[in-house]
């Protein structure tokens, strides 16, 4: 589960960087990268939720 948290933090940083680039500079390609990172982050959060639930059952 520790690796999931580290990976999520890394993805969030990538999302944040790209989203800021889109908002501040109007960079359209950065917007696409931010959207992609958000989808990957969503999948990772679902994995984390499953792992967290399993860990709490033990």
N, C-alpha and C positions, 0 to 999 in steps of 0.2 A: 504494500500500500504506500510505502514511502516513495517508491519510484513514481507512482501515479501522481502524488502530490508535487514532486519535483518537475515532472513532465508538464503538469497543469500550470505550474508557475512559469515555466519556460514559454509555453504557448501563450499565456496571458501577456507576458512581456512583449512577445512578437506582435500580438493583436494590438496592444496599446500603442506600440511604436508606429505600426501601419495606420491605425485609426487616426492618430494625431497628425500623421503626415497628410492624410486625406483632408482632414478638417482644416488644418492650418495652411497647407500649401495647395489644396485643390488637386492633389495627385490622384488621378482616377485608378491607376494601376495599384496604388497602395490600398485603395478601397477594396479592390478585388482580393488582395492578399489578406486584408483584415477580415473580410467575410469568410474566406477559406479557413483562417485560423479560428474564427468563432465556431464554425461547424466542427472542426476537430476538437475544440475545447468542449463543446456540447457532448460529443461522444465520450470524451475522457471523463467528464463529470458523471455520466451515467455509469461508467465502469467503476468510478470511485464510490458511487452510491451503493452499487452491488457489493463491492468489497467491504465497505463500511458496515453494511447490514450483516454480512457473513461474520465479520469480526465481532460484532456485538452479540451474536448468538452463541459464541463460544464462551 
